[in-house]
């Protein structure tokens, strides 16, 4: 089990890793660790920090909203002109029929 370097809590998907591969449970712990230990160098000077931050931000946004996005995409898929719902006679369920 991976734990936070600062507070020793168990990691969740919101964890953060610095340039030395130290893990923090969230951004707050990362910032507090650097402040409390008077560490002036942070990974903000690392050449790939912008890429890491961008990928992390997209992943966290996706993980927070994936259910809503799937529902919305399902609505768009079902309402497209290529698809219609048709029911089978003698069956209690609906099948999806794709019209090409």
C-alpha positions as CSV (number, residue, x, y, z in Angstrom):
1,X,0.0,0.0,0.0
2,X,1.3,3.4,-1.0
3,X,1.0,6.2,1.6
4,X,1.4,9.9,1.6
5,X,4.9,11.2,2.5
6,X,3.4,14.1,4.5
7,X,0.4,12.7,6.3
8,X,0.8,8.9,5.7
9,X,-2.8,8.5,4.5
10,X,-3.6,5.8,2.0
11,X,-3.4,7.0,-1.6
12,X,-6.5,7.6,-3.7
13,X,-6.6,8.4,-7.5
14,X,-6.0,12.1,-6.5
15,X,-2.4,11.4,-5.5
16,X,0.5,13.4,-6.7
17,X,4.1,12.4,-7.4
18,X,7.0,14.8,-7.3
19,X,10.2,14.6,-9.4
20,X,11.9,12.3,-6.8
21,X,8.9,9.8,-7.0
22,X,7.7,10.9,-3.5
23,X,3.9,10.4,-3.3
24,X,1.4,12.7,-1.7
25,X,-2.3,12.0,-1.2
26,X,-3.4,15.3,-2.7
27,X,-2.1,18.7,-3.8
28,X,-2.6,20.2,-0.3
29,X,-0.2,17.6,1.3
30,X,2.3,18.2,-1.4
31,X,2.3,22.0,-0.8
32,X,2.3,21.6,3.1
33,X,5.2,19.2,2.9
34,X,7.3,21.7,0.9
35,X,6.3,24.6,3.2
36,X,6.8,22.8,6.5
37,X,10.2,21.4,5.5
38,X,11.3,24.8,4.0
39,X,12.2,23.2,0.7
40,X,12.7,25.9,-1.8
41,X,13.1,23.7,-4.9
42,X,9.9,22.3,-6.2
43,X,9.1,20.3,-9.3
44,X,7.7,23.4,-10.9
45,X,11.2,23.8,-12.5
46,X,11.2,20.3,-13.9
47,X,11.1,20.4,-17.7
48,X,8.1,18.1,-18.0
49,X,6.0,19.5,-15.1
50,X,3.5,21.2,-17.5
51,X,2.9,17.9,-19.3
52,X,2.4,16.0,-16.0
53,X,0.0,18.7,-14.7
54,X,-2.0,18.7,-17.9
55,X,-2.4,14.9,-18.1
56,X,-3.2,14.8,-14.3
57,X,-5.8,17.5,-14.7
58,X,-7.5,15.7,-17.6
59,X,-7.4,12.4,-15.8
60,X,-8.9,13.9,-12.6
61,X,-11.6,15.7,-14.5
62,X,-12.5,12.5,-16.4
63,X,-12.5,10.5,-13.1
64,X,-14.9,13.0,-11.6
65,X,-17.3,13.1,-14.5
66,X,-17.0,9.8,-16.4
67,X,-20.5,8.7,-15.5
68,X,-22.2,11.9,-16.7
69,X,-20.2,11.7,-19.9
70,X,-21.2,8.2,-20.7
71,X,-24.8,9.0,-20.1
72,X,-24.6,12.0,-22.4
73,X,-22.8,10.0,-25.1
74,X,-25.4,7.3,-24.8
75,X,-28.2,9.9,-25.3
76,X,-26.4,11.2,-28.4
77,X,-25.8,7.7,-29.7
78,X,-29.5,6.7,-29.2
79,X,-30.8,9.8,-30.9
80,X,-28.6,9.6,-34.0
81,X,-30.2,9.0,-37.4
82,X,-28.5,5.7,-37.8
83,X,-30.2,4.0,-34.9
84,X,-33.7,3.1,-33.8
85,X,-35.2,1.0,-31.1
86,X,-37.4,-1.8,-32.2
87,X,-39.1,-4.3,-30.0
88,X,-39.3,-8.0,-30.6
89,X,-42.7,-9.6,-30.6
90,X,-43.2,-12.0,-27.8
91,X,-40.2,-10.5,-25.9
92,X,-40.2,-8.2,-22.9
93,X,-37.0,-6.6,-23.9
94,X,-36.0,-4.1,-26.6
95,X,-33.2,-4.7,-29.1
96,X,-31.2,-2.1,-30.8
97,X,-31.4,-2.2,-34.6
98,X,-28.8,-0.4,-36.5
99,X,-30.0,1.0,-39.8
100,X,-27.3,1.4,-42.5
